[in-house]
Each structure stands twice: as structure tokens, then as C-alpha cells.
Amino acid sequence: MVPAATWAIFPGEGISQSIQELEQRIVTEWLPAFGYEYANAPDVEVYISPDPQNARYEVWIPVVKKDV
């Protein structure tokens, strides 16, 4: 069961290692740029097409607005 949360959803595609690159960019670029941080919940990876050479997926990150 997926917990109730505010989710930032990022689509991706490419070779299987590209999901790690996307996750790194989310943490180092997107979260700080938009003033969010990880919420207290697990992230979710959804594999739409699991072909290792041309995968399509979504990374769901639970977020909360960062206190300023």
C-alpha cells in the first residue's frame, strides 16, 4: 500500500542505470531549487517498460515544503 503523501513524480527512460542518475538529480537539483525536502515515507519506482536497454519508469518522491 502506498502511504498518503504529497508526491513529486519524475518520468524517465533509458538504460537501467539512468534511474540512479535521475534520483541523484532530484536530490541535488530539484528538491533544493523548488524548496522541498523528503517527507517521512519511502520513495516509489514504477517500471512502465522494464526493458534494460530502453526502460521507461517513474520515480515518486514524497515531499514536504521546506521550512524557511
C-alpha positions in Angstrom: 0.0 0.0 0.0 1.3 3.5 -0.9 1.0 5.9 2.0 -0.8 9.2 1.7 1.7 11.9 0.9 2.4 14.8 -1.5 4.3 13.2 -4.3 6.7 14.7 -6.9 6.6 12.4 -9.9 9.5 12.3 -12.3 9.3 10.3 -15.6 12.5 8.8 -17.0 13.7 6.5 -19.7 16.9 4.8 -20.9 19.3 2.2 -19.7 18.7 0.8 -16.3 21.5 2.9 -14.6 19.7 6.1 -15.8 17.3 5.8 -12.9 20.1 6.3 -10.4 21.2 9.4 -12.3 17.6 10.7 -12.2 17.4 10.1 -8.5 20.7 11.9 -7.9 19.4 14.9 -9.9 16.2 15.0 -8.0 18.0 15.2 -4.7 20.8 17.6 -5.7 18.9 19.8 -8.1 15.1 19.7 -8.0 14.5 19.5 -4.2 16.7 22.4 -3.4 15.6 24.5 -6.4 11.9 24.2 -5.5 12.2 24.4 -1.7 11.1 20.8 -0.9 12.6 18.1 1.1 12.0 14.3 1.5 8.9 13.5 3.6 9.0 10.7 6.1 7.9 8.0 3.6 9.6 5.6 1.2 10.1 6.7 -2.4 8.5 4.6 -5.2 9.9 3.4 -8.5 7.2 2.5 -11.1 8.5 0.5 -14.1 6.3 1.0 -17.1 8.6 -0.8 -19.5 11.3 -2.8 -17.8 13.5 -3.4 -20.9 17.0 -3.0 -19.5 18.2 -1.3 -22.7 15.3 1.1 -23.0 13.4 1.2 -19.8 10.5 3.6 -19.1 9.8 4.4 -15.4 8.6 7.0 -12.9 10.2 7.9 -9.7 7.8 9.1 -7.0 9.3 11.1 -4.2 7.3 12.0 -1.1 7.9 15.7 -0.4 7.1 18.4 2.1 7.7 22.2 1.7 10.9 23.1 3.4 10.7 25.4 6.4 12.4 28.8 5.7 
